[in-house]
Amino acid sequence: MPTDCISYQNSGYFSTLIQDYLDQKPHLQSLYNNFQTLENFEKQIQEKQSNFDNNNRIPLVETLRKQYQNIEISDSTKHNIELLTLQNTFTITTGHQLNLFSGPLYFLYKIISTINLTKELKSKYPSSNFVPIYWMATEDHDFEEINYFNFKGKKFRWNRESTGPVGRLSTEGLTEFLEIYSLELGSSTNANTLKTLFEEAYVKHDNLADATRFLANSLFASHGLVIIDADDANLKQAFIPYIKEELEKQTSFHTVQKTIEALKQYTVQVNPREINLFYIENNLRERIIFENDKYLVNNTKISFSKEEILHLLNSNPEKFSPNVIMRPLYQEIILPNLCYIGGGGEIAYWLELKSFFDAVKITFPMLLVRNSVLLATEKQAKKADNLNLSWKDLFTKQENLVNEITHKISAFPIDLTAQKETLKTQFEYLYNLANQTDKSFSGAVKAQEVKQMKGLENLEKRLLKAQKRKLNDQLQRVIDLQCELFPNNGLQERQSNFSEFYLEKGEQLIPLLMQKLKPLEMNFNIVII
């Protein structure tokens, strides 16, 4: 069976908005800048070059050097950091939460998409440099979203209290977590590698930001990945004017609200608040609210006058944290960035933001839907062949798949279409007869037609149900295979952790994915491991 890919649009796992974006529907074209093609990067480079403040490169490189000072850094990553001082160097960025032990598999796919795109760009535009960036979401505070990962159908959860930015969270207590996880891994060479990686990342580092940096660096340093923690006073200096505008004018709220009106036929991904900023201090991260001429910090007694909050902004910009609406702007101000790579949900909320970027005169990046992957073993691929299943079949929702396979392998036709057509013909005669007599007879004919047609439909359903029972063994093999590949009837990449597949493939896993994933092809990849 073919083992290459299935289009995003045909996979059944992307929203209508993302499908329409990928199809470049005309009514969406005002919501993005340049569409995600290799040729369009030439225009994006020119726009970013003319719009980016190159003075921001100095604090960027200084901050990165500082953040990497206690970590072993590869020559390629070190080289990429230094390249950021040059005006012909641009970044390709992806972002991700600080999920425990990387969380779901798509953490890998985001970063690999980013790295592979920089390689394609360098080949196409050799006079420029392109650096892959992983933006750690260190300022997020929703610990419940990131404190677990799934391994072979089991959920491993880090149970502890947490407030404030997760990047600052202490990793204390993860030694006991590792002991429990290690029991599931076994004692193979690859299992021991995973145990060591977890221990060095989480037991030997004091906070979640440092642990995640170590983990991502261990997996991708040889490919030149640069990891940034933007929870930094030095970086936020450049963001001061935009925070000030948000506090005084609420530009993001007014512009994004108008865009949401234009997107009303779709499910809205995020809704802006009047002020899209948080106040952060130590283990506190709470929304800033403007009421009665005062700036209040939600769920606290902290308040500021306008003069006080602007003074605080100029003296301590690190105490202001962007929310999901403002974070993309912060990213594009401090990075010479050309493109953001994210999942369907992320691209959906970025599509709400272009009018905001236009209002504050910052170049809107290109938006690229990250690679998606289904990992299958050779044994699973062989099972699919033996069951005469295509990958398209396996992407079908389970109920529909079972119905389709039942029809396909049944020794006789299950649908009663021919009988329904015969019934219609018979009732046409009765309707003609009814037209020649009393109108009440027409009503009786109609009622009888509905009754008999419904009877055939019920028989058809019962026939399908009976055939499912008869073919149960073969159908169960189909269901079992689909459940292996789509755990909990969802995407594997959103459920499983990379360690499950590292156990089997070891250090060959990431190189295999690097080889297979093509970020600009817009396909859901099936990779046999």
C-alpha positions as CSV (number, residue, x, y, z in Angstrom):
1,M,0.0,0.0,0.0
2,P,1.2,3.6,-0.6
3,T,3.1,4.9,2.5
4,D,3.7,8.5,1.6
5,C,1.0,10.9,2.6
6,I,-2.5,12.1,2.6
7,S,-3.5,15.8,2.0
8,Y,-4.4,17.8,5.1
9,Q,-7.8,18.6,3.5
10,N,-8.5,14.8,3.0
11,S,-7.3,13.7,6.4
12,G,-10.5,14.7,8.2
13,Y,-8.5,16.3,11.1
14,F,-8.3,19.9,10.0
15,S,-10.9,22.6,10.6
16,T,-12.8,24.3,7.8
17,L,-10.9,27.5,8.4
18,I,-7.5,25.8,7.9
19,Q,-8.7,23.9,4.8
20,D,-9.9,27.2,3.3
21,Y,-6.6,28.8,4.2
22,L,-4.7,26.0,2.5
23,D,-6.9,26.3,-0.5
24,Q,-6.3,30.1,-0.5
25,K,-9.9,31.0,-0.6
26,P,-10.3,34.6,-1.7
27,H,-12.3,35.8,1.3
28,L,-9.4,34.9,3.6
29,Q,-6.5,36.5,1.7
30,S,-6.7,39.8,3.6
31,L,-5.9,37.8,6.8
32,Y,-2.4,36.8,6.0
33,N,0.6,38.3,4.3
34,N,2.4,36.0,1.8
35,F,1.2,32.5,1.4
36,Q,3.4,29.6,2.4
37,T,5.4,28.9,-0.8
38,L,9.1,28.9,-1.3
39,E,8.9,31.7,-3.9
40,N,7.0,34.0,-1.7
41,F,9.8,34.1,0.8
42,E,11.7,36.5,-1.4
43,K,9.0,39.2,-0.9
44,Q,8.9,38.3,2.9
45,I,12.6,38.8,3.2
46,Q,12.4,42.2,1.6
47,E,9.5,43.3,3.8
48,K,11.1,42.1,7.0
49,Q,14.5,43.6,6.1
50,S,13.0,47.1,5.6
51,N,10.8,46.9,8.7
52,F,12.9,45.2,11.4
53,D,14.8,47.3,13.9
54,N,18.3,45.8,13.7
55,N,19.2,47.4,17.0
56,N,17.1,44.6,18.6
57,R,19.7,42.1,17.4
58,I,22.2,43.1,20.1
59,P,20.0,42.3,23.1
60,L,18.7,39.2,21.4
61,V,22.2,37.7,21.0
62,E,23.3,38.9,24.4
63,T,20.3,37.2,26.0
64,L,20.8,33.9,24.0
65,R,24.5,33.8,25.0
66,K,23.5,34.2,28.7
67,Q,20.7,31.6,28.5
68,Y,23.1,29.1,26.9
69,Q,26.0,29.7,29.3
70,N,25.3,26.7,31.5
71,I,24.6,24.2,28.8
72,E,26.8,22.3,26.4
73,I,26.2,24.0,23.0
74,S,26.9,22.5,19.6
75,D,29.0,24.3,17.0
76,S,26.1,24.7,14.7
77,T,23.8,26.3,17.4
78,K,26.7,28.6,18.5
79,H,27.2,29.6,14.9
80,N,23.5,30.3,14.4
81,I,23.4,32.5,17.5
82,E,26.3,34.6,16.2
83,L,24.7,34.8,12.8
84,L,21.8,36.7,14.4
85,T,24.1,39.7,14.7
86,L,24.1,40.0,10.9
87,Q,21.4,42.0,9.0
88,N,21.0,39.3,6.4
89,T,20.1,36.7,9.0
90,F,16.4,35.8,9.5
91,T,14.6,33.3,11.7
92,I,12.0,30.7,11.2
93,T,10.1,30.2,14.5
94,T,7.9,27.7,16.2
95,G,6.6,27.8,19.7
96,H,5.5,25.2,22.2
97,Q,4.4,24.9,25.8
98,L,6.8,23.4,28.4
99,N,5.1,20.1,28.3
100,L,6.6,17.5,30.6
101,F,9.2,15.4,28.7
102,S,8.0,17.3,25.5
103,G,4.4,16.2,25.8
104,P,2.7,14.9,22.6
105,L,4.7,13.8,19.5
106,Y,4.0,16.9,17.5
107,F,6.6,18.7,19.6
108,L,9.1,17.0,17.4
109,Y,7.2,17.7,14.2
110,K,7.1,21.4,14.9
111,I,10.8,21.7,15.4
112,I,11.7,19.4,12.5
113,S,9.4,21.5,10.2
114,T,11.3,24.6,11.4
115,I,14.8,23.1,10.9
116,N,14.0,21.7,7.5
117,L,12.5,24.9,6.2
118,T,15.6,26.8,7.1
119,K,17.6,24.3,5.0
120,E,15.3,24.8,2.0
121,L,15.5,28.5,2.3
122,K,19.3,28.5,2.4
123,S,19.4,26.5,-0.7
124,K,16.9,28.8,-2.5
125,Y,18.3,32.1,-1.1
126,P,22.1,31.5,-0.4
127,S,22.9,35.2,0.2
128,S,20.8,35.2,3.4
129,N,21.1,33.1,6.6
130,F,18.2,31.3,8.2
131,V,18.1,30.2,11.9
132,P,15.5,27.8,13.4
133,I,14.0,29.1,16.6
134,Y,12.1,27.2,19.3
135,W,10.2,29.8,21.4
136,M,9.6,28.3,24.8
137,A,6.2,29.4,26.3
138,T,7.8,30.0,29.7
139,E,5.3,32.8,30.6
140,D,2.2,30.6,30.3
141,H,0.7,29.7,33.7
142,D,-1.8,26.9,32.9
143,F,0.2,24.0,34.5
144,E,-2.7,21.6,34.1
145,E,-2.1,21.7,30.3
146,I,1.5,20.6,30.5
147,N,2.0,18.5,33.6
148,Y,1.7,15.1,32.0
149,F,2.5,12.9,29.0
150,N,1.1,9.6,27.6
151,F,3.2,6.5,27.2
152,K,1.7,3.3,25.8
153,G,-1.8,4.3,26.7
154,K,-0.9,5.4,30.3
155,K,-1.0,8.9,31.6
156,F,2.0,10.0,33.6
157,R,1.1,13.1,35.6
158,W,3.3,15.4,37.7
159,N,1.1,16.2,40.7
160,R,2.0,19.4,42.5
161,E,0.7,22.9,43.1
162,S,1.7,25.6,40.6
163,T,1.1,29.3,40.3
164,G,2.7,31.9,38.1
165,P,4.8,31.4,34.9
166,V,5.5,27.7,34.4
167,G,9.1,28.4,33.2
168,R,10.0,29.5,36.7
169,L,8.5,26.4,38.3
170,S,10.8,24.3,40.4
171,T,11.5,20.8,39.2
172,E,11.6,19.5,42.8
173,G,9.9,16.2,43.1
174,L,10.6,14.8,39.7
175,T,13.0,12.2,41.0
176,E,10.1,10.2,42.3
177,F,8.3,10.7,39.0
178,L,11.3,9.3,37.1
179,E,11.3,6.2,39.3
180,I,7.7,5.4,38.4
181,Y,8.2,6.1,34.7
182,S,11.4,4.0,34.6
183,L,9.5,0.9,35.6
184,E,7.5,1.2,32.4
185,L,10.5,1.7,30.2
186,G,12.3,-1.5,30.9
187,S,16.0,-2.0,30.7
188,S,16.9,-1.9,27.0
189,T,19.7,0.3,25.7
190,N,17.1,2.8,24.3
191,A,15.2,2.7,27.6
192,N,18.3,3.6,29.6
193,T,19.0,6.4,27.2
194,L,15.5,7.8,27.8
195,K,16.0,7.5,31.6
196,T,19.3,9.4,31.5
197,L,17.8,12.1,29.3
198,F,14.9,12.6,31.6
199,E,17.1,12.7,34.7
200,E,19.6,15.1,33.2
201,A,16.8,17.4,32.0
202,Y,14.5,17.4,35.0
203,V,16.4,16.2,38.0
204,K,19.6,18.1,37.3
205,H,18.0,21.4,36.4
206,D,16.2,23.7,38.9
207,N,13.3,25.0,36.9
208,L,11.1,23.9,34.0
209,A,12.5,26.4,31.5
210,D,16.1,25.2,32.0
211,A,14.9,21.6,31.9
212,T,13.0,22.0,28.7
213,R,15.9,23.9,27.1
214,F,18.2,21.0,28.0
215,L,15.8,18.5,26.6
216,A,15.2,20.3,23.3
217,N,18.9,21.0,22.9
218,S,19.8,17.4,23.5
219,L,17.4,16.3,20.8
220,F,18.2,19.0,18.2
221,A,21.5,20.8,18.9
222,S,23.3,19.0,16.1
223,H,20.8,20.7,13.7
224,G,21.5,24.2,14.9
225,L,18.3,24.8,16.8
226,V,18.3,28.0,18.9
227,I,16.0,28.0,21.9
228,I,14.7,31.2,23.4
229,D,13.1,32.1,26.7
230,A,11.5,35.5,26.2
231,D,10.7,36.0,29.9
232,D,13.6,38.4,30.0
233,A,13.9,42.1,31.0
234,N,16.5,42.8,28.3
235,L,14.3,41.5,25.5
236,K,11.2,43.3,26.8
237,Q,12.9,46.7,26.5
238,A,12.0,46.7,22.8
239,F,8.4,45.8,23.6
240,I,7.8,48.8,25.9
241,P,6.2,51.1,23.2
242,Y,3.7,48.4,22.3
243,I,2.8,47.6,25.9
244,K,2.3,51.3,26.4
245,E,-0.1,51.4,23.4
246,E,-1.9,48.4,24.7
247,L,-2.4,50.0,28.1
248,E,-3.5,53.4,26.7
249,K,-5.4,52.5,23.4
250,Q,-6.3,48.8,23.5
251,T,-5.4,48.6,19.8
252,S,-5.3,44.8,19.7
253,F,-8.8,44.5,21.1
254,H,-10.4,46.9,18.6
255,T,-8.6,45.5,15.5
256,V,-9.0,41.8,16.3
257,Q,-12.7,42.2,17.2
258,K,-13.2,43.5,13.6
259,T,-11.4,40.5,12.2
260,I,-13.5,38.1,14.2
261,E,-16.5,39.6,12.6
262,A,-15.0,38.7,9.2
263,L,-14.5,35.1,10.5
264,K,-17.9,34.6,12.0
265,Q,-18.6,31.7,9.7
266,Y,-15.8,29.8,11.4
267,T,-15.2,28.7,15.0
268,V,-13.2,31.6,16.6
269,Q,-10.0,30.3,18.2
270,V,-9.3,33.1,20.7
271,N,-11.2,36.2,21.8
272,P,-9.3,39.3,22.8
273,R,-9.7,41.1,26.1
274,E,-9.7,44.8,26.4
275,I,-6.2,44.6,27.7
276,N,-4.2,41.6,26.5
277,L,-1.5,41.7,29.1
278,F,-0.6,40.0,32.4
279,Y,1.2,41.3,35.4
280,I,3.9,38.9,36.5
281,E,6.0,38.9,39.7
282,N,7.6,35.8,41.3
283,N,4.9,33.2,41.3
284,L,2.1,35.6,40.2
285,R,0.7,36.0,36.7
286,E,-2.7,37.7,36.6
287,R,-4.6,39.8,34.0
288,I,-4.4,43.6,34.0
289,I,-7.8,45.2,34.0
290,F,-8.7,48.8,33.5
291,E,-11.6,50.0,35.7
292,N,-12.6,53.4,37.0
293,D,-9.4,55.1,35.8
294,K,-7.2,52.5,37.6
295,Y,-5.2,49.5,36.3
296,L,-6.0,46.6,38.5
297,V,-4.3,43.2,38.8
298,N,-7.0,40.5,38.7
299,N,-7.5,38.5,41.9
300,T,-5.1,40.7,43.9
301,K,-5.3,44.1,45.7
302,I,-2.6,45.5,43.4
303,S,-3.6,48.7,41.5
304,F,-1.9,51.5,39.6
305,S,-2.8,54.9,38.3
306,K,-1.9,55.6,34.7
307,E,1.3,57.4,35.7
308,E,2.3,54.6,38.1
309,I,1.9,51.8,35.6
310,L,3.7,53.7,32.8
311,H,6.6,54.4,35.3
312,L,6.7,50.7,36.2
313,L,6.7,49.8,32.5
314,N,9.7,51.9,31.8
315,S,11.6,50.7,34.9
316,N,10.6,47.1,34.9
317,P,9.2,45.8,31.6
318,E,9.8,42.2,32.7
319,K,6.7,42.6,35.0
320,F,4.5,42.8,31.9
321,S,3.6,39.6,30.1
322,P,1.8,39.3,26.7
323,N,-1.2,37.0,26.4
324,V,-2.0,34.8,23.4
325,I,-3.1,37.9,21.4
326,M,0.0,40.0,22.2
327,R,2.7,37.3,22.3
328,P,3.0,37.0,18.4
329,L,3.7,40.7,18.2
330,Y,6.4,40.4,20.9
331,Q,8.0,37.6,19.0
332,E,8.0,39.6,15.7
333,I,9.5,42.6,17.3
334,I,12.5,40.9,19.0
335,L,13.2,38.4,16.2
336,P,14.1,39.0,12.5
337,N,11.4,36.5,11.8
338,L,10.0,35.5,8.4
339,C,7.6,32.7,9.2
340,Y,5.7,31.1,12.1
341,I,5.1,27.4,12.1
342,G,2.3,26.0,14.1
343,G,-0.6,23.5,14.3
344,G,-4.0,24.2,12.9
345,G,-5.3,25.8,16.1
346,E,-2.3,28.2,16.2
347,I,-2.6,29.2,12.6
348,A,-6.3,29.8,13.2
349,Y,-5.6,32.4,15.9
350,W,-2.7,34.0,13.9
351,L,-5.2,34.6,11.1
352,E,-7.1,36.9,13.6
353,L,-4.1,39.1,14.0
354,K,-3.0,40.7,10.7
355,S,-5.1,43.8,11.1
356,F,-3.5,44.4,14.5
357,F,0.0,44.1,13.1
358,D,-0.9,46.5,10.3
359,A,-2.2,49.0,12.9
360,V,1.1,49.0,14.8
361,K,3.2,48.8,11.5
362,I,5.0,45.5,12.1
363,T,5.5,43.1,9.3
364,F,3.1,40.1,9.6
365,P,5.0,36.8,9.2
366,M,4.2,34.0,6.8
367,L,2.1,31.3,8.4
368,L,3.0,27.6,7.8
369,V,0.9,24.7,9.0
370,R,3.5,22.3,10.6
371,N,4.1,18.8,9.4
372,S,1.7,16.2,10.7
373,V,2.8,12.5,11.0
374,L,1.4,9.1,11.5
375,L,4.1,6.7,12.7
376,A,3.4,3.0,11.8
377,T,5.5,-0.1,12.3
378,E,6.2,-2.4,9.4
379,K,4.0,-5.0,11.1
380,Q,1.1,-2.5,11.2
381,A,1.6,-1.6,7.5
382,K,1.5,-5.3,6.6
383,K,-1.7,-5.8,8.7
384,A,-3.3,-3.0,6.7
385,D,-2.2,-4.6,3.4
386,N,-3.7,-8.0,4.5
387,L,-7.0,-6.3,5.4
388,N,-7.0,-4.4,2.0
389,L,-7.0,-1.1,3.8
390,S,-5.6,2.1,2.3
391,W,-4.3,4.9,4.6
392,K,-7.3,6.9,3.5
393,D,-9.5,4.1,4.9
394,L,-7.6,4.2,8.2
395,F,-8.1,8.0,8.5
396,T,-11.9,7.6,8.2
397,K,-13.9,8.0,11.4
398,Q,-14.4,4.5,13.0
399,E,-18.1,4.2,12.6
400,N,-18.0,5.2,8.9
401,L,-15.0,2.9,8.4
402,V,-16.8,-0.1,9.8
403,N,-19.8,0.5,7.7
404,E,-17.7,0.9,4.6
405,I,-15.7,-2.3,5.2
406,T,-18.9,-4.2,5.9
407,H,-20.4,-3.1,2.6
408,K,-17.0,-3.9,0.9
409,I,-16.5,-7.5,2.2
410,S,-20.2,-8.6,2.3
411,A,-20.9,-11.5,-0.1
412,F,-24.1,-9.7,-1.3
413,P,-25.2,-6.0,-1.5
414,I,-26.4,-4.7,1.8
415,D,-28.2,-1.6,0.7
416,L,-31.8,-1.9,-0.6
417,T,-31.6,0.9,-3.2
418,A,-33.1,-1.2,-5.9
419,Q,-36.1,-2.1,-3.7
420,K,-36.6,1.6,-2.8
421,E,-36.6,2.5,-6.5
422,T,-39.2,-0.2,-7.2
423,L,-41.3,1.1,-4.4
424,K,-41.2,4.6,-5.8
425,T,-42.3,3.3,-9.2
426,Q,-45.3,1.5,-7.7
427,F,-46.3,4.6,-5.8
428,E,-46.1,6.8,-8.9
429,Y,-48.9,4.6,-10.3
430,L,-50.9,5.1,-7.2
431,Y,-50.4,8.9,-7.2
432,N,-51.6,9.0,-10.8
433,L,-54.7,7.0,-9.7
434,A,-55.2,9.3,-6.8
435,N,-55.3,12.4,-9.1
436,Q,-58.3,10.9,-10.8
437,T,-60.3,10.5,-7.6
438,D,-60.9,12.2,-4.2
439,K,-58.0,14.2,-2.6
440,S,-58.3,12.2,0.6
441,F,-57.0,9.2,-1.3
442,S,-53.8,11.1,-2.1
443,G,-53.1,11.6,1.6
444,A,-53.6,7.9,2.2
445,V,-51.2,7.0,-0.6
446,K,-48.6,9.5,0.8
447,A,-48.9,8.0,4.3
448,Q,-48.5,4.5,3.0
449,E,-45.4,5.5,0.9
450,V,-43.7,7.0,4.0
451,K,-44.5,4.0,6.1
452,Q,-43.2,1.4,3.6
453,M,-40.1,3.5,2.7
454,K,-39.3,3.8,6.4
455,G,-39.8,0.0,6.7
456,L,-37.3,-0.6,4.0
457,E,-34.8,1.8,5.6
458,N,-35.2,0.0,9.0
459,L,-34.7,-3.4,7.3
460,E,-31.5,-2.0,5.6
461,K,-30.2,-0.9,9.0
462,R,-31.0,-4.3,10.5
463,L,-29.3,-6.0,7.5
464,L,-26.2,-4.0,8.0
465,K,-26.2,-4.8,11.7
466,A,-26.7,-8.5,11.0
467,Q,-23.7,-8.5,8.6
468,K,-21.5,-6.7,11.1
469,R,-22.2,-9.5,13.6
470,K,-21.5,-12.2,11.0
471,L,-18.3,-10.4,9.9
472,N,-17.3,-9.5,13.4
473,D,-13.9,-11.2,13.4
474,Q,-12.6,-9.4,10.3
475,L,-14.1,-6.1,11.4
476,Q,-12.6,-6.4,14.8
477,R,-9.1,-6.7,13.2
478,V,-9.8,-3.5,11.3
479,I,-10.9,-1.7,14.5
480,D,-7.9,-3.0,16.5
481,L,-5.5,-1.7,13.9
482,Q,-7.1,1.7,13.7
483,C,-7.1,1.9,17.5
484,E,-3.4,1.2,17.5
485,L,-2.7,4.0,15.0
486,F,-5.3,6.4,16.3
487,P,-5.4,6.1,20.1
488,N,-8.7,7.1,21.7
489,N,-10.0,7.7,18.2
490,G,-7.7,10.7,17.9
491,L,-4.5,11.7,16.2
492,Q,-1.4,9.7,17.4
493,E,0.6,12.9,17.3
494,R,-1.7,14.5,19.9
495,Q,-1.7,11.5,22.2
496,S,1.6,9.7,22.3
497,N,5.0,10.8,23.6
498,F,8.1,10.4,21.5
499,S,9.6,8.0,24.0
500,E,7.2,5.3,23.0
501,F,8.8,5.3,19.5
502,Y,12.3,6.0,20.7
503,L,12.2,2.7,22.5
504,E,11.9,1.0,19.2
505,K,13.9,3.2,16.9
506,G,16.4,4.8,19.2
507,E,18.7,7.5,17.9
508,Q,17.5,6.8,14.3
509,L,14.0,8.3,15.0
510,I,14.8,12.0,14.6
511,P,17.1,11.5,11.5
512,L,14.3,9.4,9.9
513,L,11.8,12.2,10.5
514,M,14.2,14.9,9.3
515,Q,14.6,12.9,6.1
516,K,10.8,12.3,5.5
517,L,9.2,15.7,6.5
518,K,8.9,18.4,3.8
519,P,7.4,21.5,5.4
520,L,6.0,23.2,2.3
521,E,4.2,20.1,0.8
522,M,1.2,20.4,3.1
523,N,0.6,16.7,3.5
524,F,-0.1,14.4,6.4
525,N,2.9,12.1,6.3
526,I,2.8,8.4,7.0
527,V,6.2,7.2,8.2
528,I,7.0,3.5,8.6
529,I,9.5,2.9,11.4
